[in-house]
Amino acid sequence: MKYRMSKNIGFQVKDVEKAKHFYESILGLKEPAQSDADEVEFRTHSNSIFKIPGNENLGPVM
């Protein structure tokens, strides 16, 4: 069986707005148009990074 790496990476965070602020002000990424979903998505040249609300630290989900 062949596995392929996804271009999506998700991080569960307790405070999505705080994470959004960090990614925008420190890393310089911009959030695309808002969707109806609870998560926040940032797009880079090669990946989409999602910030998903939650209380557990599950590590990155690829």
PDBQT receptor file of N, H, CA, C and O in Angstrom, charges set to zero:
ATOM      1  N   MET A   1       0.838  -1.163   0.000  1.00  0.00    +0.000 N 
ATOM      2  CA  MET A   1       0.000   0.000   0.000  1.00  0.00    +0.000 C 
ATOM      3  C   MET A   1       0.894   1.240   0.000  1.00  0.00    +0.000 C 
ATOM      4  O   MET A   1       1.850   1.327   0.771  1.00  0.00    +0.000 OA
ATOM      5  N   LYS A   2       0.575   2.186  -0.863  1.00  0.00    +0.000 N 
ATOM      6  H   LYS A   2      -0.201   2.115  -1.489  1.00  0.00    +0.000 HD
ATOM      7  CA  LYS A   2       1.314   3.445  -0.925  1.00  0.00    +0.000 C 
ATOM      8  C   LYS A   2       0.595   4.504  -0.092  1.00  0.00    +0.000 C 
ATOM      9  O   LYS A   2      -0.630   4.616  -0.116  1.00  0.00    +0.000 OA
ATOM     10  N   TYR A   3       1.386   5.268   0.638  1.00  0.00    +0.000 N 
ATOM     11  H   TYR A   3       2.382   5.178   0.657  1.00  0.00    +0.000 HD
ATOM     12  CA  TYR A   3       0.849   6.391   1.406  1.00  0.00    +0.000 C 
ATOM     13  C   TYR A   3       1.324   7.685   0.779  1.00  0.00    +0.000 C 
ATOM     14  O   TYR A   3       2.450   7.783   0.290  1.00  0.00    +0.000 OA
ATOM     15  N   ARG A   4       0.450   8.674   0.802  1.00  0.00    +0.000 N 
ATOM     16  H   ARG A   4      -0.464   8.595   1.199  1.00  0.00    +0.000 HD
ATOM     17  CA  ARG A   4       0.818  10.001   0.306  1.00  0.00    +0.000 C 
ATOM     18  C   ARG A   4       0.604  11.011   1.411  1.00  0.00    +0.000 C 
ATOM     19  O   ARG A   4      -0.360  10.927   2.173  1.00  0.00    +0.000 OA
ATOM     20  N   MET A   5       1.500  11.950   1.487  1.00  0.00    +0.000 N 
ATOM     21  H   MET A   5       2.283  12.018   0.868  1.00  0.00    +0.000 HD
ATOM     22  CA  MET A   5       1.401  13.006   2.492  1.00  0.00    +0.000 C 
ATOM     23  C   MET A   5       0.316  13.990   2.079  1.00  0.00    +0.000 C 
ATOM     24  O   MET A   5       0.256  14.417   0.926  1.00  0.00    +0.000 OA
ATOM     25  N   SER A   6      -0.532  14.341   3.021  1.00  0.00    +0.000 N 
ATOM     26  H   SER A   6      -0.483  13.994   3.958  1.00  0.00    +0.000 HD
ATOM     27  CA  SER A   6      -1.558  15.342   2.780  1.00  0.00    +0.000 C 
ATOM     28  C   SER A   6      -0.930  16.727   2.816  1.00  0.00    +0.000 C 
ATOM     29  O   SER A   6       0.082  16.936   3.485  1.00  0.00    +0.000 OA
ATOM     30  N   LYS A   7      -1.513  17.653   2.116  1.00  0.00    +0.000 N 
ATOM     31  H   LYS A   7      -2.335  17.483   1.573  1.00  0.00    +0.000 HD
ATOM     32  CA  LYS A   7      -1.059  19.042   2.169  1.00  0.00    +0.000 C 
ATOM     33  C   LYS A   7      -1.775  19.815   3.272  1.00  0.00    +0.000 C 
ATOM     34  O   LYS A   7      -1.600  21.027   3.406  1.00  0.00    +0.000 OA
ATOM     35  N   ASN A   8      -2.584  19.104   4.062  1.00  0.00    +0.000 N 
ATOM     36  H   ASN A   8      -2.726  18.120   3.953  1.00  0.00    +0.000 HD
ATOM     37  CA  ASN A   8      -3.323  19.724   5.149  1.00  0.00    +0.000 C 
ATOM     38  C   ASN A   8      -2.715  19.317   6.483  1.00  0.00    +0.000 C 
ATOM     39  O   ASN A   8      -2.389  18.150   6.699  1.00  0.00    +0.000 OA
ATOM     40  N   ILE A   9      -2.565  20.291   7.375  1.00  0.00    +0.000 N 
ATOM     41  H   ILE A   9      -2.830  21.239   7.199  1.00  0.00    +0.000 HD
ATOM     42  CA  ILE A   9      -2.073  20.036   8.720  1.00  0.00    +0.000 C 
ATOM     43  C   ILE A   9      -3.041  20.703   9.689  1.00  0.00    +0.000 C 
ATOM     44  O   ILE A   9      -3.337  21.890   9.556  1.00  0.00    +0.000 OA
ATOM     45  N   GLY A  10      -3.530  19.947  10.654  1.00  0.00    +0.000 N 
ATOM     46  H   GLY A  10      -3.289  18.983  10.761  1.00  0.00    +0.000 HD
ATOM     47  CA  GLY A  10      -4.463  20.496  11.629  1.00  0.00    +0.000 C 
ATOM     48  C   GLY A  10      -3.864  20.480  13.024  1.00  0.00    +0.000 C 
ATOM     49  O   GLY A  10      -3.222  19.508  13.420  1.00  0.00    +0.000 OA
ATOM     50  N   PHE A  11      -4.074  21.554  13.764  1.00  0.00    +0.000 N 
ATOM     51  H   PHE A  11      -4.596  22.344  13.442  1.00  0.00    +0.000 HD
ATOM     52  CA  PHE A  11      -3.648  21.656  15.152  1.00  0.00    +0.000 C 
ATOM     53  C   PHE A  11      -4.862  21.983  16.000  1.00  0.00    +0.000 C 
ATOM     54  O   PHE A  11      -5.593  22.931  15.712  1.00  0.00    +0.000 OA
ATOM     55  N   GLN A  12      -5.078  21.196  17.051  1.00  0.00    +0.000 N 
ATOM     56  H   GLN A  12      -4.485  20.426  17.285  1.00  0.00    +0.000 HD
ATOM     57  CA  GLN A  12      -6.165  21.496  17.969  1.00  0.00    +0.000 C 
ATOM     58  C   GLN A  12      -5.640  22.481  19.012  1.00  0.00    +0.000 C 
ATOM     59  O   GLN A  12      -4.605  22.239  19.634  1.00  0.00    +0.000 OA
ATOM     60  N   VAL A  13      -6.347  23.578  19.199  1.00  0.00    +0.000 N 
ATOM     61  H   VAL A  13      -7.188  23.775  18.694  1.00  0.00    +0.000 HD
ATOM     62  CA  VAL A  13      -5.923  24.622  20.133  1.00  0.00    +0.000 C 
ATOM     63  C   VAL A  13      -7.091  25.014  21.036  1.00  0.00    +0.000 C 
ATOM     64  O   VAL A  13      -8.252  24.937  20.634  1.00  0.00    +0.000 OA
ATOM     65  N   LYS A  14      -6.771  25.435  22.259  1.00  0.00    +0.000 N 
ATOM     66  H   LYS A  14      -5.828  25.498  22.585  1.00  0.00    +0.000 HD
ATOM     67  CA  LYS A  14      -7.807  25.859  23.198  1.00  0.00    +0.000 C 
ATOM     68  C   LYS A  14      -8.418  27.188  22.810  1.00  0.00    +0.000 C 
ATOM     69  O   LYS A  14      -9.617  27.396  22.997  1.00  0.00    +0.000 OA
ATOM     70  N   ASP A  15      -7.609  28.099  22.268  1.00  0.00    +0.000 N 
ATOM     71  H   ASP A  15      -6.635  27.931  22.117  1.00  0.00    +0.000 HD
ATOM     72  CA  ASP A  15      -8.077  29.442  21.942  1.00  0.00    +0.000 C 
ATOM     73  C   ASP A  15      -7.762  29.738  20.475  1.00  0.00    +0.000 C 
ATOM     74  O   ASP A  15      -6.652  30.148  20.138  1.00  0.00    +0.000 OA
ATOM     75  N   VAL A  16      -8.747  29.526  19.617  1.00  0.00    +0.000 N 
ATOM     76  H   VAL A  16      -9.649  29.193  19.891  1.00  0.00    +0.000 HD
ATOM     77  CA  VAL A  16      -8.550  29.701  18.175  1.00  0.00    +0.000 C 
ATOM     78  C   VAL A  16      -8.207  31.147  17.836  1.00  0.00    +0.000 C 
ATOM     79  O   VAL A  16      -7.357  31.399  16.981  1.00  0.00    +0.000 OA
ATOM     80  N   GLU A  17      -8.862  32.099  18.498  1.00  0.00    +0.000 N 
ATOM     81  H   GLU A  17      -9.552  31.895  19.192  1.00  0.00    +0.000 HD
ATOM     82  CA  GLU A  17      -8.593  33.520  18.203  1.00  0.00    +0.000 C 
ATOM     83  C   GLU A  17      -7.159  33.904  18.571  1.00  0.00    +0.000 C 
ATOM     84  O   GLU A  17      -6.525  34.676  17.851  1.00  0.00    +0.000 OA
ATOM     85  N   LYS A  18      -6.644  33.382  19.671  1.00  0.00    +0.000 N 
ATOM     86  H   LYS A  18      -7.158  32.755  20.257  1.00  0.00    +0.000 HD
ATOM     87  CA  LYS A  18      -5.268  33.654  20.071  1.00  0.00    +0.000 C 
ATOM     88  C   LYS A  18      -4.286  33.032  19.068  1.00  0.00    +0.000 C 
ATOM     89  O   LYS A  18      -3.283  33.651  18.710  1.00  0.00    +0.000 OA
ATOM     90  N   ALA A  19      -4.576  31.819  18.623  1.00  0.00    +0.000 N 
ATOM     91  H   ALA A  19      -5.390  31.316  18.913  1.00  0.00    +0.000 HD
ATOM     92  CA  ALA A  19      -3.738  31.159  17.621  1.00  0.00    +0.000 C 
ATOM     93  C   ALA A  19      -3.794  31.925  16.297  1.00  0.00    +0.000 C 
ATOM     94  O   ALA A  19      -2.776  32.095  15.625  1.00  0.00    +0.000 OA
ATOM     95  N   LYS A  20      -4.989  32.382  15.931  1.00  0.00    +0.000 N 
ATOM     96  H   LYS A  20      -5.815  32.244  16.477  1.00  0.00    +0.000 HD
ATOM     97  CA  LYS A  20      -5.156  33.174  14.707  1.00  0.00    +0.000 C 
ATOM     98  C   LYS A  20      -4.309  34.441  14.778  1.00  0.00    +0.000 C 
ATOM     99  O   LYS A  20      -3.637  34.791  13.808  1.00  0.00    +0.000 OA
ATOM    100  N   HIS A  21      -4.337  35.126  15.909  1.00  0.00    +0.000 N 
ATOM    101  H   HIS A  21      -4.883  34.842  16.697  1.00  0.00    +0.000 HD
ATOM    102  CA  HIS A  21      -3.543  36.340  16.089  1.00  0.00    +0.000 C 
ATOM    103  C   HIS A  21      -2.048  36.042  15.922  1.00  0.00    +0.000 C 
ATOM    104  O   HIS A  21      -1.338  36.794  15.254  1.00  0.00    +0.000 OA
ATOM    105  N   PHE A  22      -1.572  34.954  16.523  1.00  0.00    +0.000 N 
ATOM    106  H   PHE A  22      -2.148  34.343  17.065  1.00  0.00    +0.000 HD
ATOM    107  CA  PHE A  22      -0.165  34.565  16.408  1.00  0.00    +0.000 C 
ATOM    108  C   PHE A  22       0.222  34.311  14.947  1.00  0.00    +0.000 C 
ATOM    109  O   PHE A  22       1.242  34.818  14.480  1.00  0.00    +0.000 OA
ATOM    110  N   TYR A  23      -0.575  33.542  14.239  1.00  0.00    +0.000 N 
ATOM    111  H   TYR A  23      -1.403  33.130  14.619  1.00  0.00    +0.000 HD
ATOM    112  CA  TYR A  23      -0.247  33.211  12.847  1.00  0.00    +0.000 C 
ATOM    113  C   TYR A  23      -0.279  34.449  11.955  1.00  0.00    +0.000 C 
ATOM    114  O   TYR A  23       0.500  34.554  11.008  1.00  0.00    +0.000 OA
ATOM    115  N   GLU A  24      -1.166  35.374  12.251  1.00  0.00    +0.000 N 
ATOM    116  H   GLU A  24      -1.799  35.289  13.021  1.00  0.00    +0.000 HD
ATOM    117  CA  GLU A  24      -1.242  36.588  11.436  1.00  0.00    +0.000 C 
ATOM    118  C   GLU A  24      -0.151  37.592  11.799  1.00  0.00    +0.000 C 
ATOM    119  O   GLU A  24       0.528  38.107  10.910  1.00  0.00    +0.000 OA
ATOM    120  N   SER A  25       0.028  37.879  13.087  1.00  0.00    +0.000 N 
ATOM    121  H   SER A  25      -0.524  37.461  13.809  1.00  0.00    +0.000 HD
ATOM    122  CA  SER A  25       0.942  38.955  13.467  1.00  0.00    +0.000 C 
ATOM    123  C   SER A  25       2.399  38.517  13.567  1.00  0.00    +0.000 C 
ATOM    124  O   SER A  25       3.293  39.303  13.253  1.00  0.00    +0.000 OA
ATOM    125  N   ILE A  26       2.660  37.297  13.992  1.00  0.00    +0.000 N 
ATOM    126  H   ILE A  26       1.935  36.658  14.247  1.00  0.00    +0.000 HD
ATOM    127  CA  ILE A  26       4.035  36.825  14.145  1.00  0.00    +0.000 C 
ATOM    128  C   ILE A  26       4.543  36.145  12.878  1.00  0.00    +0.000 C 
ATOM    129  O   ILE A  26       5.644  36.439  12.413  1.00  0.00    +0.000 OA
ATOM    130  N   LEU A  27       3.750  35.243  12.323  1.00  0.00    +0.000 N 
ATOM    131  H   LEU A  27       2.855  35.004  12.702  1.00  0.00    +0.000 HD
ATOM    132  CA  LEU A  27       4.202  34.490  11.142  1.00  0.00    +0.000 C 
ATOM    133  C   LEU A  27       3.860  35.180   9.823  1.00  0.00    +0.000 C 
ATOM    134  O   LEU A  27       4.391  34.818   8.773  1.00  0.00    +0.000 OA
ATOM    135  N   GLY A  28       2.973  36.172   9.878  1.00  0.00    +0.000 N 
ATOM    136  H   GLY A  28       2.541  36.466  10.731  1.00  0.00    +0.000 HD
ATOM    137  CA  GLY A  28       2.647  36.927   8.671  1.00  0.00    +0.000 C 
ATOM    138  C   GLY A  28       1.697  36.226   7.714  1.00  0.00    +0.000 C 
ATOM    139  O   GLY A  28       1.589  36.630   6.556  1.00  0.00    +0.000 OA
ATOM    140  N   LEU A  29       1.007  35.190   8.166  1.00  0.00    +0.000 N 
ATOM    141  H   LEU A  29       1.094  34.862   9.107  1.00  0.00    +0.000 HD
ATOM    142  CA  LEU A  29       0.045  34.501   7.311  1.00  0.00    +0.000 C 
ATOM    143  C   LEU A  29      -1.297  35.216   7.388  1.00  0.00    +0.000 C 
ATOM    144  O   LEU A  29      -1.623  35.823   8.408  1.00  0.00    +0.000 OA
ATOM    145  N   LYS A  30      -2.059  35.145   6.332  1.00  0.00    +0.000 N 
ATOM    146  H   LYS A  30      -1.794  34.652   5.504  1.00  0.00    +0.000 HD
ATOM    147  CA  LYS A  30      -3.371  35.786   6.293  1.00  0.00    +0.000 C 
ATOM    148  C   LYS A  30      -4.447  34.727   6.161  1.00  0.00    +0.000 C 
ATOM    149  O   LYS A  30      -4.317  33.765   5.405  1.00  0.00    +0.000 OA
ATOM    150  N   GLU A  31      -5.503  34.930   6.913  1.00  0.00    +0.000 N 
ATOM    151  H   GLU A  31      -5.608  35.712   7.528  1.00  0.00    +0.000 HD
ATOM    152  CA  GLU A  31      -6.636  34.007   6.843  1.00  0.00    +0.000 C 
ATOM    153  C   GLU A  31      -7.438  34.284   5.585  1.00  0.00    +0.000 C 
ATOM    154  O   GLU A  31      -7.782  35.434   5.313  1.00  0.00    +0.000 OA
ATOM    155  N   PRO A  32      -7.745  33.238   4.805  1.00  0.00    +0.000 N 
ATOM    156  CA  PRO A  32      -8.604  33.452   3.630  1.00  0.00    +0.000 C 
ATOM    157  C   PRO A  32     -10.040  33.751   4.067  1.00  0.00    +0.000 C 
ATOM    158  O   PRO A  32     -10.325  33.817   5.262  1.00  0.00    +0.000 OA
ATOM    159  N   ALA A  33     -10.916  33.927   3.126  1.00  0.00    +0.000 N 
ATOM    160  H   ALA A  33     -10.684  33.873   2.155  1.00  0.00    +0.000 HD
ATOM    161  CA  ALA A  33     -12.310  34.249   3.422  1.00  0.00    +0.000 C 
ATOM    162  C   ALA A  33     -12.871  33.284   4.454  1.00  0.00    +0.000 C 
ATOM    163  O   ALA A  33     -12.620  32.080   4.395  1.00  0.00    +0.000 OA
ATOM    164  N   GLN A  34     -13.619  33.811   5.383  1.00  0.00    +0.000 N 
ATOM    165  H   GLN A  34     -13.823  34.789   5.431  1.00  0.00    +0.000 HD
ATOM    166  CA  GLN A  34     -14.172  33.029   6.485  1.00  0.00    +0.000 C 
ATOM    167  C   GLN A  34     -15.149  31.989   5.953  1.00  0.00    +0.000 C 
ATOM    168  O   GLN A  34     -15.902  32.260   5.018  1.00  0.00    +0.000 OA
ATOM    169  N   SER A  35     -15.139  30.805   6.545  1.00  0.00    +0.000 N 
ATOM    170  H   SER A  35     -14.527  30.584   7.305  1.00  0.00    +0.000 HD
ATOM    171  CA  SER A  35     -16.095  29.764   6.185  1.00  0.00    +0.000 C 
ATOM    172  C   SER A  35     -17.074  29.583   7.336  1.00  0.00    +0.000 C 
ATOM    173  O   SER A  35     -16.970  30.266   8.355  1.00  0.00    +0.000 OA
ATOM    174  N   ASP A  36     -18.009  28.681   7.180  1.00  0.00    +0.000 N 
ATOM    175  H   ASP A  36     -18.093  28.126   6.352  1.00  0.00    +0.000 HD
ATOM    176  CA  ASP A  36     -18.991  28.400   8.226  1.00  0.00    +0.000 C 
ATOM    177  C   ASP A  36     -18.428  27.484   9.303  1.00  0.00    +0.000 C 
ATOM    178  O   ASP A  36     -19.054  27.305  10.348  1.00  0.00    +0.000 OA
ATOM    179  N   ALA A  37     -17.276  26.913   9.070  1.00  0.00    +0.000 N 
ATOM    180  H   ALA A  37     -16.767  27.059   8.222  1.00  0.00    +0.000 HD
ATOM    181  CA  ALA A  37     -16.680  25.972  10.019  1.00  0.00    +0.000 C 
ATOM    182  C   ALA A  37     -16.071  26.705  11.210  1.00  0.00    +0.000 C 
ATOM    183  O   ALA A  37     -15.789  27.901  11.144  1.00  0.00    +0.000 OA
ATOM    184  N   ASP A  38     -15.873  25.962  12.303  1.00  0.00    +0.000 N 
ATOM    185  H   ASP A  38     -16.102  24.990  12.357  1.00  0.00    +0.000 HD
ATOM    186  CA  ASP A  38     -15.298  26.536  13.519  1.00  0.00    +0.000 C 
ATOM    187  C   ASP A  38     -13.800  26.754  13.420  1.00  0.00    +0.000 C 
ATOM    188  O   ASP A  38     -13.245  27.591  14.132  1.00  0.00    +0.000 OA
ATOM    189  N   GLU A  39     -13.140  26.007  12.541  1.00  0.00    +0.000 N 
ATOM    190  H   GLU A  39     -13.591  25.328  11.963  1.00  0.00    +0.000 HD
ATOM    191  CA  GLU A  39     -11.687  26.136  12.466  1.00  0.00    +0.000 C 
ATOM    192  C   GLU A  39     -11.260  27.341  11.632  1.00  0.00    +0.000 C 
ATOM    193  O   GLU A  39     -12.043  27.902  10.865  1.00  0.00    +0.000 OA
ATOM    194  N   VAL A  40     -10.014  27.716  11.804  1.00  0.00    +0.000 N 
ATOM    195  H   VAL A  40      -9.378  27.261  12.427  1.00  0.00    +0.000 HD
ATOM    196  CA  VAL A  40      -9.408  28.799  11.032  1.00  0.00    +0.000 C 
ATOM    197  C   VAL A  40      -8.377  28.155  10.114  1.00  0.00    +0.000 C 
ATOM    198  O   VAL A  40      -7.615  27.290  10.548  1.00  0.00    +0.000 OA
ATOM    199  N   GLU A  41      -8.347  28.564   8.861  1.00  0.00    +0.000 N 
ATOM    200  H   GLU A  41      -8.965  29.266   8.509  1.00  0.00    +0.000 HD
ATOM    201  CA  GLU A  41      -7.411  27.996   7.887  1.00  0.00    +0.000 C 
ATOM    202  C   GLU A  41      -6.442  29.070   7.411  1.00  0.00    +0.000 C 
ATOM    203  O   GLU A  41      -6.836  30.192   7.093  1.00  0.00    +0.000 OA
ATOM    204  N   PHE A  42      -5.170  28.699   7.370  1.00  0.00    +0.000 N 
ATOM    205  H   PHE A  42      -4.851  27.787   7.628  1.00  0.00    +0.000 HD
ATOM    206  CA  PHE A  42      -4.138  29.539   6.770  1.00  0.00    +0.000 C 
ATOM    207  C   PHE A  42      -3.521  28.755   5.626  1.00  0.00    +0.000 C 
ATOM    208  O   PHE A  42      -3.272  27.556   5.756  1.00  0.00    +0.000 OA
ATOM    209  N   ARG A  43      -3.276  29.414   4.519  1.00  0.00    +0.000 N 
ATOM    210  H   ARG A  43      -3.478  30.388   4.413  1.00  0.00    +0.000 HD
ATOM    211  CA  ARG A  43      -2.677  28.737   3.367  1.00  0.00    +0.000 C 
ATOM    212  C   ARG A  43      -1.271  29.256   3.129  1.00  0.00    +0.000 C 
ATOM    213  O   ARG A  43      -1.027  30.462   3.131  1.00  0.00    +0.000 OA
ATOM    214  N   THR A  44      -0.361  28.334   2.925  1.00  0.00    +0.000 N 
ATOM    215  H   THR A  44      -0.559  27.354   2.923  1.00  0.00    +0.000 HD
ATOM    216  CA  THR A  44       0.988  28.685   2.522  1.00  0.00    +0.000 C 
ATOM    217  C   THR A  44       1.148  28.248   1.076  1.00  0.00    +0.000 C 
ATOM    218  O   THR A  44       0.194  27.774   0.459  1.00  0.00    +0.000 OA
ATOM    219  N   HIS A  45       2.339  28.404   0.539  1.00  0.00    +0.000 N 
ATOM    220  H   HIS A  45       3.114  28.789   1.040  1.00  0.00    +0.000 HD
ATOM    221  CA  HIS A  45       2.588  27.995  -0.842  1.00  0.00    +0.000 C 
ATOM    222  C   HIS A  45       2.329  26.499  -1.037  1.00  0.00    +0.000 C 
ATOM    223  O   HIS A  45       1.868  26.084  -2.101  1.00  0.00    +0.000 OA
ATOM    224  N   SER A  46       2.622  25.692  -0.019  1.00  0.00    +0.000 N 
ATOM    225  H   SER A  46       2.996  26.029   0.845  1.00  0.00    +0.000 HD
ATOM    226  CA  SER A  46       2.526  24.245  -0.197  1.00  0.00    +0.000 C 
ATOM    227  C   SER A  46       1.570  23.540   0.756  1.00  0.00    +0.000 C 
ATOM    228  O   SER A  46       1.337  22.342   0.595  1.00  0.00    +0.000 OA
ATOM    229  N   ASN A  47       1.006  24.239   1.747  1.00  0.00    +0.000 N 
ATOM    230  H   ASN A  47       1.195  25.212   1.878  1.00  0.00    +0.000 HD
ATOM    231  CA  ASN A  47       0.158  23.581   2.741  1.00  0.00    +0.000 C 
ATOM    232  C   ASN A  47      -1.028  24.447   3.141  1.00  0.00    +0.000 C 
ATOM    233  O   ASN A  47      -1.044  25.661   2.940  1.00  0.00    +0.000 OA
ATOM    234  N   SER A  48      -2.015  23.775   3.713  1.00  0.00    +0.000 N 
ATOM    235  H   SER A  48      -2.002  22.788   3.877  1.00  0.00    +0.000 HD
ATOM    236  CA  SER A  48      -3.098  24.455   4.424  1.00  0.00    +0.000 C 
ATOM    237  C   SER A  48      -2.957  24.075   5.885  1.00  0.00    +0.000 C 
ATOM    238  O   SER A  48      -2.840  22.895   6.215  1.00  0.00    +0.000 OA
ATOM    239  N   ILE A  49      -2.967  25.072   6.766  1.00  0.00    +0.000 N 
ATOM    240  H   ILE A  49      -3.062  26.031   6.499  1.00  0.00    +0.000 HD
ATOM    241  CA  ILE A  49      -2.808  24.846   8.196  1.00  0.00    +0.000 C 
ATOM    242  C   ILE A  49      -4.124  25.220   8.854  1.00  0.00    +0.000 C 
ATOM    243  O   ILE A  49      -4.607  26.343   8.709  1.00  0.00    +0.000 OA
ATOM    244  N   PHE A  50      -4.703  24.267   9.580  1.00  0.00    +0.000 N 
ATOM    245  H   PHE A  50      -4.311  23.354   9.698  1.00  0.00    +0.000 HD
ATOM    246  CA  PHE A  50      -5.980  24.479  10.238  1.00  0.00    +0.000 C 
ATOM    247  C   PHE A  50      -5.789  24.574  11.740  1.00  0.00    +0.000 C 
ATOM    248  O   PHE A  50      -5.034  23.798  12.326  1.00  0.00    +0.000 OA
ATOM    249  N   LYS A  51      -6.471  25.523  12.364  1.00  0.00    +0.000 N 
ATOM    250  H   LYS A  51      -7.085  26.153  11.888  1.00  0.00    +0.000 HD
ATOM    251  CA  LYS A  51      -6.537  25.649  13.812  1.00  0.00    +0.000 C 
ATOM    252  C   LYS A  51      -7.943  25.231  14.213  1.00  0.00    +0.000 C 
ATOM    253  O   LYS A  51      -8.926  25.875  13.845  1.00  0.00    +0.000 OA
ATOM    254  N   ILE A  52      -8.025  24.143  14.975  1.00  0.00    +0.000 N 
ATOM    255  H   ILE A  52      -7.227  23.620  15.275  1.00  0.00    +0.000 HD
ATOM    256  CA  ILE A  52      -9.301  23.526  15.312  1.00  0.00    +0.000 C 
ATOM    257  C   ILE A  52      -9.547  23.683  16.812  1.00  0.00    +0.000 C 
ATOM    258  O   ILE A  52      -8.661  23.365  17.605  1.00  0.00    +0.000 OA
ATOM    259  N   PRO A  53     -10.725  24.164  17.228  1.00  0.00    +0.000 N 
ATOM    260  CA  PRO A  53     -10.975  24.335  18.660  1.00  0.00    +0.000 C 
ATOM    261  C   PRO A  53     -11.059  22.995  19.386  1.00  0.00    +0.000 C 
ATOM    262  O   PRO A  53     -11.640  22.036  18.877  1.00  0.00    +0.000 OA
ATOM    263  N   GLY A  54     -10.475  22.941  20.575  1.00  0.00    +0.000 N 
ATOM    264  H   GLY A  54     -10.003  23.719  20.989  1.00  0.00    +0.000 HD
ATOM    265  CA  GLY A  54     -10.544  21.730  21.394  1.00  0.00    +0.000 C 
ATOM    266  C   GLY A  54      -9.724  21.878  22.655  1.00  0.00    +0.000 C 
ATOM    267  O   GLY A  54      -8.904  22.789  22.768  1.00  0.00    +0.000 OA
ATOM    268  N   ASN A  55      -9.944  20.987  23.599  1.00  0.00    +0.000 N 
ATOM    269  H   ASN A  55     -10.610  20.248  23.507  1.00  0.00    +0.000 HD
ATOM    270  CA  ASN A  55      -9.256  21.053  24.884  1.00  0.00    +0.000 C 
ATOM    271  C   ASN A  55      -8.124  20.049  25.014  1.00  0.00    +0.000 C 
ATOM    272  O   ASN A  55      -7.387  20.081  26.000  1.00  0.00    +0.000 OA
ATOM    273  N   GLU A  56      -7.971  19.168  24.053  1.00  0.00    +0.000 N 
ATOM    274  H   GLU A  56      -8.569  19.143  23.252  1.00  0.00    +0.000 HD
ATOM    275  CA  GLU A  56      -6.910  18.181  24.115  1.00  0.00    +0.000 C 
ATOM    276  C   GLU A  56      -5.756  18.589  23.218  1.00  0.00    +0.000 C 
ATOM    277  O   GLU A  56      -5.955  19.233  22.188  1.00  0.00    +0.000 OA
ATOM    278  N   ASN A  57      -4.560  18.215  23.609  1.00  0.00    +0.000 N 
ATOM    279  H   ASN A  57      -4.398  17.692  24.446  1.00  0.00    +0.000 HD
ATOM    280  CA  ASN A  57      -3.393  18.450  22.752  1.00  0.00    +0.000 C 
ATOM    281  C   ASN A  57      -3.100  17.141  22.033  1.00  0.00    +0.000 C 
ATOM    282  O   ASN A  57      -2.375  16.288  22.545  1.00  0.00    +0.000 OA
ATOM    283  N   LEU A  58      -3.661  16.993  20.858  1.00  0.00    +0.000 N 
ATOM    284  H   LEU A  58      -4.250  17.686  20.442  1.00  0.00    +0.000 HD
ATOM    285  CA  LEU A  58      -3.507  15.756  20.093  1.00  0.00    +0.000 C 
ATOM    286  C   LEU A  58      -2.295  15.803  19.173  1.00  0.00    +0.000 C 
ATOM    287  O   LEU A  58      -2.002  14.828  18.480  1.00  0.00    +0.000 OA
ATOM    288  N   GLY A  59      -1.589  16.931  19.163  1.00  0.00    +0.000 N 
ATOM    289  H   GLY A  59      -1.827  17.722  19.726  1.00  0.00    +0.000 HD
ATOM    290  CA  GLY A  59      -0.471  17.075  18.229  1.00  0.00    +0.000 C 
ATOM    291  C   GLY A  59      -1.000  17.370  16.836  1.00  0.00    +0.000 C 
ATOM    292  O   GLY A  59      -2.211  17.444  16.629  1.00  0.00    +0.000 OA
ATOM    293  N   PRO A  60      -0.095  17.538  15.882  1.00  0.00    +0.000 N 
ATOM    294  CA  PRO A  60      -0.552  17.829  14.526  1.00  0.00    +0.000 C 
ATOM    295  C   PRO A  60      -1.236  16.636  13.889  1.00  0.00    +0.000 C 
ATOM    296  O   PRO A  60      -0.824  15.493  14.092  1.00  0.00    +0.000 OA
ATOM    297  N   VAL A  61      -2.270  16.899  13.127  1.00  0.00    +0.000 N 
ATOM    298  H   VAL A  61      -2.604  17.827  12.962  1.00  0.00    +0.000 HD
ATOM    299  CA  VAL A  61      -2.982  15.870  12.379  1.00  0.00    +0.000 C 
ATOM    300  C   VAL A  61      -2.690  16.131  10.913  1.00  0.00    +0.000 C 
ATOM    301  O   VAL A  61      -3.034  17.191  10.389  1.00  0.00    +0.000 OA
ATOM    302  N   MET A  62      -2.064  15.184  10.255  1.00  0.00    +0.000 N 
ATOM    303  H   MET A  62      -1.784  14.323  10.680  1.00  0.00    +0.000 HD
ATOM    304  CA  MET A  62      -1.684  15.381   8.847  1.00  0.00    +0.000 C 
ATOM    305  C   MET A  62      -2.541  14.522   7.954  1.00  0.00    +0.000 C 
ATOM    306  O   MET A  62      -2.378  14.544   6.734  1.00  0.00    +0.000 OA
TER     307      MET A  62
